[in-house]
Amino acid sequence: MRRLILACFAAASLAAGASGPAGAQYYPPPRGYPPPGYYPPPCPAVTPGPLSGAARGAAGGAIFGAIGGNAGRGAAIGAAVGGVGGAVRRGAARSSGACY
């Protein structure tokens, strides 16, 4: 039984070693340039809309506001911060070329 296992292991290791490393089929584009035929996606596909950021901020703000004693005020502050954060995120994505 040991001989059979050893023979199978030897055959498998020889087969794996004989195949050699896999090479790329073409050279990659220069660093900093997208591959040919690549177009950036539209920004709504990359970043969420302004309402989702505001809604997420309002939910988090309401939770923290409830802990502090005023959920409405926390929700309002969270919605404002979430909306501004989403706008900053979308602006950064557009300026970096991640979307159009």
C-alpha positions in Angstrom: 0.0 0.0 0.0 2.9 2.4 0.8 4.5 1.7 -2.5 1.3 2.5 -4.4 0.9 5.8 -2.5 4.5 6.7 -3.0 4.2 5.9 -6.8 1.1 8.0 -7.1 2.8 10.9 -5.3 5.9 10.6 -7.5 3.9 10.6 -10.7 1.8 13.6 -9.5 4.9 15.6 -8.6 6.6 14.8 -11.9 3.5 15.8 -13.8 3.3 19.1 -11.9 7.0 19.8 -12.4 6.9 19.0 -16.1 4.2 21.5 -17.0 6.4 24.5 -16.2 5.2 28.0 -15.2 2.3 29.6 -17.0 3.3 32.7 -18.9 1.2 35.7 -19.9 -0.3 35.7 -23.4 0.5 39.4 -23.9 2.5 42.1 -22.1 0.6 44.2 -19.6 0.0 47.9 -20.3 2.5 50.4 -19.0 2.0 51.3 -15.4 -0.6 53.9 -14.9 -2.5 53.3 -18.1 -5.7 51.2 -18.4 -5.7 48.2 -20.7 -6.8 48.7 -24.3 -10.6 48.9 -24.8 -11.2 49.8 -21.2 -13.7 52.6 -20.5 -14.5 53.7 -17.0 -18.0 52.9 -15.8 -20.6 55.6 -15.1 -20.4 57.1 -11.6 -23.7 55.7 -10.3 -22.3 52.2 -10.8 -19.2 53.0 -8.8 -20.5 55.2 -6.0 -23.9 55.1 -4.3 -26.3 58.0 -4.8 -26.6 61.0 -2.5 -29.7 59.7 -0.8 -28.2 56.4 0.2 -25.3 58.2 1.9 -27.7 60.6 3.6 -29.9 57.7 4.7 -27.0 55.7 6.0 -25.8 58.8 7.9 -29.3 59.5 9.3 -29.6 55.9 10.5 -26.2 56.0 12.2 -26.9 59.5 13.6 -30.2 58.4 15.0 -28.6 55.5 16.8 -25.9 57.7 18.3 -28.4 60.5 19.0 -30.7 58.0 20.8 -27.8 57.1 23.0 -27.1 60.7 23.7 -30.8 61.5 24.3 -31.9 63.3 21.1 -32.4 60.9 18.1 -33.9 63.5 15.8 -31.0 65.9 16.2 -28.5 63.0 15.7 -30.4 61.8 12.6 -30.3 65.4 11.1 -26.6 65.7 11.8 -25.9 62.2 10.4 -27.9 62.9 7.2 -25.9 66.0 6.6 -22.6 64.3 7.2 -23.6 61.3 5.1 -24.7 63.5 2.2 -21.5 65.6 2.2 -19.4 62.4 2.6 -21.1 60.9 -0.5 -20.6 64.0 -2.5 -16.9 64.1 -1.6 -16.6 60.4 -2.5 -18.2 60.9 -5.9 -16.1 63.9 -6.6 -12.9 62.0 -5.8 -14.0 59.1 -8.0 -14.7 61.5 -11.0 -11.4 63.4 -10.6 -9.3 60.3 -10.3 -10.9 58.8 -13.5 -12.6 55.9 -11.8 -15.9 56.9 -13.5 -17.3 59.5 -15.8 
